[in-house]
């Protein structure tokens, strides 16, 4: 079988597709990667004593999670420190009593799991706010004052914005917040200080704990190849599909698996595909939301937070928050939590999201550190806060190779009656039904979008689609 398969992107989906095809005997493969590295939004980098993850960090769940199925039995995962020691701090430096913190968090997360959320006709914000206030009005919660209730709601909104990669929980329906299927089990399994890049090694059978020959995917990758156009107009019996890159190189193939982020598709699909994509595909690209979630990772000489907790939620006094919003540091409101890093006790991470996260991407490193020092000194008033000795951060939305962090379902998605499954649908040759243009990546996974395991599943799905096509043609009996 000499048909050439070209994969655009070497993130988790692209590597998953390529390794699946290789295992099934396909060797006429080419991977075009816009960056100078593999991994996409899996980006483990040296920092501090070992490494940190600027993108995917934790394995989310155990049951029906392909990441866990690969890594768990090999002993590569462990519970993260962020699973315990969760505290919330007011902007006056006061720790909310742990009993109150636990109660508030239990109520809030319990609301997210209510059965009625699936059929509620309204936004996620209204659903959570109304149900939370109803719970706070119950007799057993009468000891919680109105100020704390309001502060917590602002915090929980900020937290959820990061969890679902949405600028506001009023841009998502309550029912839309549960369309993806969370895998049961520990949601914050860490990689024992080795980073999420471990999953790429597992896919390529090159991890030290694996046996057998590694899959030489690097032999098929061409780096620094930013795809500008895919001409897929040719029929199966005519000239091959032509892919053009920014460096003016051209590449031909029989099948194309596009694994670029939906952010790249949103920005470039009009010029990227010739002829234009079917309207249903364009609708999906337009309708699926793609949000901003960034990390600011700081290294300190001494961990001043060790005797307080592992994850720190920030509760703003209403008056102070209004003052902040009118100041040059307004972007710091986008920080919902600080959290520790597994196996790196001197590191502290700020999770910054939404429009504030996008604004922070445009600031200098010194400006960002100044903003973090402002927050740390405000919320950790009783501690001596020294300026971090090192800082590294992600800039997913301003990076032209990504234009965002991960996808979700918004009110716009529902209004357009589209979704992740519509983006996943392949474009077939009319005369033969051959899959010509295929799409993979987390934004094409209707069950596990926004996750690394969802991206890997999608890569396998599209590889299997091609494998099945040739098996059905009777030309790959060995497959």
Wavefront OBJ file of the C-alpha trace (Angstrom):
o trace
v 0.000 0.000 0.000
v 1.838 3.080 -1.286
v -0.703 5.771 -0.467
v 0.935 8.563 1.467
v -0.532 9.802 4.749
v 0.390 13.306 5.854
v -0.271 14.430 9.433
v -0.386 18.143 10.246
v 0.913 18.592 13.785
v 2.913 16.422 16.178
v 0.951 17.031 19.365
v -0.630 14.183 21.306
v -3.203 13.544 18.549
v -0.637 13.591 15.744
v 1.797 11.302 17.559
v -1.065 8.956 18.478
v -2.217 8.744 14.851
v 1.300 8.224 13.505
v 2.242 5.499 15.984
v -1.050 3.675 15.396
v -0.485 3.708 11.639
v 3.139 2.624 12.028
v 2.144 -0.331 14.205
v -0.255 -1.415 11.451
v 2.466 -1.423 8.814
v 2.042 2.009 7.258
v 5.441 3.498 6.454
v 4.652 6.146 3.842
v 4.071 8.781 6.514
v 5.004 12.437 6.829
v 4.376 14.736 9.799
v 4.553 18.498 9.334
v 5.172 20.322 12.615
v 5.011 24.123 12.817
v 7.198 24.253 15.927
v 10.700 22.903 16.526
v 9.461 20.281 18.982
v 6.832 17.588 19.360
v 4.018 17.620 21.915
v 1.812 20.582 21.040
v -0.007 21.588 24.204
v 1.918 18.889 26.044
v 4.980 20.993 26.771
v 7.379 19.819 29.481
v 10.377 22.122 29.936
v 13.404 22.269 32.262
v 12.791 24.637 35.181
v 13.777 24.701 38.816
v 15.301 21.460 40.011
v 13.778 19.277 37.285
v 10.961 20.035 34.840
v 7.538 21.703 34.729
v 4.536 21.440 32.432
v 3.450 24.612 30.657
v 0.478 22.774 29.161
v -1.167 19.521 30.214
v -0.065 18.653 33.744
v -2.269 16.025 35.376
v -3.874 12.791 34.229
v -7.579 13.442 34.800
v -9.187 10.225 35.983
v -8.551 6.521 35.780
v -11.576 4.729 34.344
v -11.876 4.869 30.527
v -8.822 7.130 30.373
v -6.288 5.988 27.780
v -3.511 7.982 29.443
v -4.074 6.172 32.718
v -4.372 2.836 30.926
v -0.904 3.359 29.429
v 0.850 4.935 32.418
v -0.952 3.647 35.510
v 0.023 -0.044 35.303
v 3.658 0.972 34.758
v 3.722 2.899 38.024
v 4.326 6.268 36.370
v 1.537 8.176 38.139
v 0.838 9.236 41.709
v -1.656 11.515 43.501
v -0.651 15.158 43.229
v -0.032 17.404 46.225
v -2.839 19.649 44.948
v -5.391 16.969 45.840
v -5.094 17.956 49.499
v -4.305 21.047 51.529
v -6.774 23.315 49.744
v -7.278 26.631 51.526
v -8.867 29.960 50.629
v -7.412 33.301 51.651
v -9.099 36.682 51.818
v -7.443 39.768 50.345
v -6.799 41.055 53.860
v -4.522 38.062 54.429
v -7.016 36.197 56.591
v -7.362 32.444 56.143
v -10.963 31.285 55.971
v -11.419 28.640 58.696
v -10.850 25.198 57.196
v -14.242 23.896 58.281
v -15.941 26.726 56.405
v -13.676 26.276 53.394
v -14.462 22.569 53.188
v -18.188 23.220 53.560
v -18.283 25.921 50.893
v -16.290 23.808 48.437
v -18.436 20.745 49.111
v -21.622 22.709 48.438
v -20.248 24.322 45.266
v -18.887 21.138 43.727
v -22.008 19.264 44.788
v -24.093 21.739 42.763
v -21.973 20.964 39.688
v -22.979 17.295 40.074
v -26.728 17.803 40.509
v -28.802 15.773 38.073
v -31.009 18.755 37.224
v -28.043 20.612 35.709
v -28.454 18.418 32.615
v -31.902 19.792 31.814
v -31.728 23.298 33.303
v -32.778 25.974 30.810
v -30.314 28.733 31.611
v -26.662 29.609 32.011
v -24.204 27.801 34.230
v -23.657 31.032 36.149
v -27.317 31.451 37.053
v -27.695 27.785 37.948
v -24.707 27.737 40.306
v -25.458 31.134 41.855
v -29.132 30.347 42.524
v -28.481 26.866 43.902
v -25.575 28.086 46.027
v -27.650 30.821 47.606
v -30.446 28.332 48.262
v -27.958 26.084 50.044
v -26.570 28.985 52.067
v -30.107 29.858 53.227
v -30.502 26.448 54.867
v -30.365 26.287 58.646
v -27.008 24.486 58.822
v -25.330 27.314 56.882
v -26.731 30.275 58.796
v -23.310 30.862 60.383
v -21.834 31.894 57.008
v -22.124 35.634 56.524
v -23.243 37.338 53.307
v -19.849 38.884 52.639
v -18.121 35.505 52.616
v -20.868 34.017 50.434
v -20.439 36.760 47.835
v -16.644 36.566 47.920
v -16.764 32.811 47.488
v -19.128 33.036 44.502
v -16.708 35.439 42.766
v -13.833 33.045 43.503
v -15.738 29.950 42.351
v -16.706 31.695 39.122
v -13.043 32.478 38.521
v -12.083 28.884 39.324
v -14.690 27.473 36.946
v -13.573 29.836 34.182
v -10.229 28.071 34.298
v -11.687 24.588 34.563
v -13.862 25.020 31.455
v -11.623 27.520 29.593
v -14.429 30.072 29.384
v -14.291 33.849 29.852
v -17.526 33.761 31.861
v -19.843 31.060 33.144
v -22.668 33.123 31.678
v -21.389 32.235 28.193
v -22.203 28.564 28.756
v -25.479 26.814 29.422
v -25.738 24.712 32.563
v -26.455 21.636 30.437
v -23.476 22.436 28.203
v -21.141 22.219 31.181
v -21.702 18.473 31.487
v -21.670 17.327 27.861
v -18.139 15.977 28.208
v -17.680 12.795 30.200
v -15.319 13.010 33.151
v -13.337 9.842 33.729
v -13.922 8.419 37.203
v -11.037 8.368 39.650
v -8.330 10.760 40.798
v -8.493 13.922 38.673
v -5.005 15.170 39.562
v -2.570 12.326 39.010
v 0.961 13.620 38.568
v 3.956 12.217 36.692
v 6.301 11.850 39.689
v 8.291 14.899 38.665
v 8.949 13.620 35.129
v 6.339 15.713 33.306
v 3.522 14.957 30.875
v 6.056 14.460 28.063
v 6.166 10.904 29.445
v 2.982 10.156 27.503
v 4.696 10.971 24.205
v 7.439 8.485 25.028
v 4.829 5.870 25.919
v 3.061 6.373 22.591
v 6.380 5.928 20.755
v 7.324 2.923 22.910
v 10.506 4.747 23.909
v 9.949 5.155 27.657
v 12.670 3.495 29.793
v 10.115 1.208 31.452
v 8.902 -0.179 28.120
v 10.290 -3.125 26.206
v 10.542 -3.748 22.489
v 11.709 -1.563 19.659
v 10.842 2.146 19.826
v 8.684 3.541 17.035
v 10.966 5.922 15.080
v 8.406 8.698 14.642
v 11.195 11.294 14.517
v 12.165 9.856 11.121
v 8.852 11.072 9.686
v 8.720 14.565 11.214
v 9.683 17.773 9.448
v 9.925 20.677 11.885
v 9.263 24.393 11.362
v 6.614 23.625 8.739
v 3.689 25.987 9.256
v 0.947 24.827 6.885
v -0.628 27.689 4.949
v -2.799 25.793 2.455
v -4.196 22.338 1.869
v -5.474 21.865 -1.672
v -7.735 18.849 -1.398
v -9.734 19.420 -4.595
v -8.204 16.569 -6.562
v -10.100 13.346 -6.952
v -8.766 9.953 -5.886
v -7.723 9.120 -9.447
v -6.120 12.495 -10.154
v -3.087 14.329 -8.805
v -2.490 13.995 -5.057
v -3.482 16.506 -2.405
v -0.975 19.359 -2.154
v 0.053 20.945 1.118
v 1.885 24.281 1.090
v 3.944 25.650 3.966
v 5.094 29.123 4.989
v 8.661 28.282 3.932
v 7.296 27.742 0.390
v 7.850 23.985 0.528
v 5.153 21.741 -0.931
v 4.151 18.257 0.108
v 1.859 15.710 -1.528
v -0.316 13.050 0.023
v -3.323 10.809 -0.473
v -4.777 11.435 3.007
v -4.365 14.396 5.349
v -4.961 14.190 9.106
v -5.246 17.746 10.444
v -4.467 17.924 14.173
v -3.885 21.673 14.545
v -5.683 23.385 17.431
v -9.137 24.755 16.736
v -7.664 28.160 17.521
v -5.468 27.858 14.436
v -8.453 26.674 12.414
v -10.553 29.618 13.590
v -7.879 32.062 12.483
v -6.808 30.418 9.230
v -9.428 28.047 7.824
v -10.598 30.522 5.152
v -7.146 30.524 3.548
v -5.967 27.150 4.768
v -8.283 24.933 2.702
v -8.839 24.902 -1.053
v -11.668 24.527 -1.847
v -13.299 25.851 1.351
v -14.384 23.304 3.926
v -18.015 22.122 3.874
v -20.353 24.522 5.667
v -20.976 22.055 8.499
v -17.253 21.970 9.206
v -16.954 25.757 9.069
v -19.912 26.016 11.434
v -18.176 23.745 13.949
v -14.958 25.752 13.772
v -16.902 28.948 14.344
v -19.106 27.577 17.113
v -16.779 25.581 19.364
v -15.294 27.791 22.046
v -11.528 27.953 22.569
v -10.444 29.589 25.802
v -7.354 30.870 27.573
v -5.782 29.150 30.570
v -2.169 30.032 31.338
v 0.383 29.310 34.045
v 2.903 31.623 35.653
v 5.467 29.418 37.383
v 7.761 31.058 39.930
v 10.832 29.743 41.733
v 11.611 31.080 45.198
v 14.652 30.662 47.418
v 12.389 29.611 50.295
v 8.803 28.271 50.081
v 7.003 30.749 52.336
v 3.686 28.914 51.873
v 4.663 25.479 53.207
v 2.939 25.758 56.581
v -0.315 27.019 55.021
v -1.408 24.580 52.328
v -0.906 23.288 48.795
v -3.558 25.156 46.796
v -4.634 28.696 47.597
v -7.939 30.145 46.394
v -8.179 33.937 46.378
v -11.197 35.740 47.875
v -11.404 39.441 47.086
v -13.016 42.047 49.304
v -15.652 43.733 47.106
v -14.280 47.248 47.598
v -10.691 46.162 46.986
v -11.771 44.307 43.867
v -13.426 47.421 42.478
v -10.241 49.379 43.146
v -8.211 46.676 41.418
v -10.424 46.797 38.322
v -9.675 50.491 37.934
v -5.915 50.065 38.275
v -3.082 49.069 35.890
v -2.964 45.709 37.694
v -6.584 44.846 36.798
v -5.318 41.834 34.838
v -4.263 40.128 38.082
v -7.947 39.421 38.815
v -7.556 36.589 36.317
v -5.496 34.644 38.868
v -7.948 32.302 40.553
v -5.500 30.128 42.510
v -1.875 29.576 43.407
v -0.712 25.979 43.732
v 2.374 23.917 44.547
v 4.276 21.733 42.104
v 4.919 18.050 42.747
v 8.553 17.260 43.596
v 9.485 20.953 43.344
v 8.919 22.474 46.801
v 10.330 25.885 45.845
v 7.903 26.451 42.974
v 4.542 28.189 43.115
v 2.170 28.446 40.141
v -0.461 31.054 39.364
v -3.338 29.903 37.172
v -4.425 32.921 35.080
v -7.392 32.751 32.746
v -9.744 34.491 30.347
v -9.249 38.008 28.965
v -6.939 38.806 31.872
v -4.773 35.869 30.881
v -4.631 37.118 27.300
v -3.689 40.603 28.495
v -0.918 39.195 30.683
v 0.601 37.446 27.666
v 1.357 40.859 26.176
v 3.182 42.129 29.270
v 6.915 41.884 29.926
v 8.272 39.310 32.369
v 9.068 42.063 34.861
v 5.517 43.409 34.659
v 4.110 39.935 35.246
v 6.381 39.356 38.231
v 5.378 42.770 39.628
v 1.734 41.688 39.377
v 2.439 38.397 41.132
v 4.327 40.190 43.904
v 1.323 42.494 44.364
v -0.997 39.504 44.797
v 1.330 37.527 47.034
v 1.985 40.453 49.367
v -1.746 41.203 49.556
v -2.958 37.675 50.247
v 0.034 36.432 52.282
v 0.273 39.537 54.471
v 1.932 37.800 57.415
v 4.749 36.352 55.320
v 7.992 37.846 54.083
v 7.691 37.691 50.304
v 10.919 37.922 48.343
v 10.928 38.392 44.598
v 11.113 35.062 42.740
v 14.559 34.133 41.459
v 13.131 32.657 38.246
v 9.838 32.735 36.343
v 8.497 30.931 33.301
v 5.004 31.173 31.809
v 2.768 29.977 29.007
v 1.351 32.243 26.310
v -1.049 29.924 24.509
v -3.374 32.531 23.018
v -0.758 34.849 21.509
v 1.160 31.909 20.025
v 0.128 31.648 16.362
v 0.652 27.886 16.511
v -2.151 27.466 19.093
v -4.275 30.623 19.694
v -5.711 29.211 22.896
v -5.572 26.463 25.495
v -8.475 24.027 25.124
v -12.016 23.837 23.843
v -15.460 23.862 25.426
v -19.138 24.201 24.554
v -20.528 27.744 24.694
v -23.941 29.290 24.093
v -22.704 30.020 20.569
v -21.968 26.313 20.026
v -25.513 25.421 20.968
v -27.064 28.275 18.977
v -25.296 27.037 15.835
v -26.382 23.442 16.613
v -22.846 22.195 16.185
v -20.108 20.673 18.309
v -17.005 18.565 18.555
v -18.441 15.615 16.636
v -19.183 17.828 13.627
v -15.550 18.939 13.589
v -14.475 15.300 13.743
v -16.446 14.242 10.636
v -14.069 13.418 7.747
v -14.333 14.804 4.229
v -14.750 11.862 1.857
v -14.077 11.489 -1.871
v -17.508 11.525 -3.515
v -16.799 8.732 -5.987
v -15.123 6.224 -3.647
v -15.891 7.256 -0.086
v -12.166 7.380 0.600
v -11.341 9.561 3.654
v -9.382 12.428 2.133
v -9.394 15.122 4.793
v -9.506 13.962 8.407
v -9.511 15.921 11.651
v -8.120 14.991 15.071
v -7.265 16.793 18.305
v -9.043 17.375 21.602
v -11.591 19.683 19.936
v -12.768 16.782 17.760
v -13.572 14.526 20.719
v -17.217 14.812 21.726
v -16.755 12.949 25.021
v -13.324 13.978 26.295
v -12.612 17.363 24.717
v -10.192 19.651 26.527
v -7.970 16.747 27.625
v -4.816 14.957 26.532
v -6.557 11.607 26.691
v -9.248 13.032 24.406
v -6.590 14.140 21.929
v -4.954 10.702 21.910
v -8.308 8.981 21.393
v -8.984 11.232 18.408
v -5.631 10.441 16.810
v -6.272 6.734 17.130
v -9.792 7.212 15.757
v -8.571 8.821 12.541
v -5.731 6.338 12.094
v -8.262 3.527 12.489
v -10.494 5.205 9.900
v -7.719 4.992 7.311
v -6.753 1.469 8.370
v -10.372 0.311 8.015
v -10.675 1.917 4.587
v -7.756 -0.065 3.190
v -8.777 -3.229 4.966
v -12.229 -2.921 3.386
v -10.552 -2.460 -0.004
v -8.864 -5.823 0.475
v -5.390 -4.400 -0.098
v -4.077 -4.753 3.447
v -4.827 -8.324 4.435
v -2.057 -8.195 7.040
v -3.621 -5.284 8.913
l 1 2 3 4 5 6 7 8 9 10 11 12 13 14 15 16 17 18 19 20 21 22 23 24 25 26 27 28 29 30 31 32 33 34 35 36 37 38 39 40 41 42 43 44 45 46 47 48 49 50 51 52 53 54 55 56 57 58 59 60 61 62 63 64 65 66 67 68 69 70 71 72 73 74 75 76 77 78 79 80 81 82 83 84 85 86 87 88 89 90 91 92 93 94 95 96 97 98 99 100 101 102 103 104 105 106 107 108 109 110 111 112 113 114 115 116 117 118 119 120 121 122 123 124 125 126 127 128 129 130 131 132 133 134 135 136 137 138 139 140 141 142 143 144 145 146 147 148 149 150 151 152 153 154 155 156 157 158 159 160 161 162 163 164 165 166 167 168 169 170 171 172 173 174 175 176 177 178 179 180 181 182 183 184 185 186 187 188 189 190 191 192 193 194 195 196 197 198 199 200 201 202 203 204 205 206 207 208 209 210 211 212 213 214 215 216 217 218 219 220 221 222 223 224 225 226 227 228 229 230 231 232 233 234 235 236 237 238 239 240 241 242 243 244 245 246 247 248 249 250 251 252 253 254 255 256 257 258 259 260 261 262 263 264 265 266 267 268 269 270 271 272 273 274 275 276 277 278 279 280 281 282 283 284 285 286 287 288 289 290 291 292 293 294 295 296 297 298 299 300 301 302 303 304 305 306 307 308 309 310 311 312 313 314 315 316 317 318 319 320 321 322 323 324 325 326 327 328 329 330 331 332 333 334 335 336 337 338 339 340 341 342 343 344 345 346 347 348 349 350 351 352 353 354 355 356 357 358 359 360 361 362 363 364 365 366 367 368 369 370 371 372 373 374 375 376 377 378 379 380 381 382 383 384 385 386 387 388 389 390 391 392 393 394 395 396 397 398 399 400 401 402 403 404 405 406 407 408 409 410 411 412 413 414 415 416 417 418 419 420 421 422 423 424 425 426 427 428 429 430 431 432 433 434 435 436 437 438 439 440 441 442 443 444 445 446 447 448 449 450 451 452 453 454 455 456 457 458 459 460 461 462 463 464 465 466 467 468 469 470 471 472 473 474 475 476 477 478 479
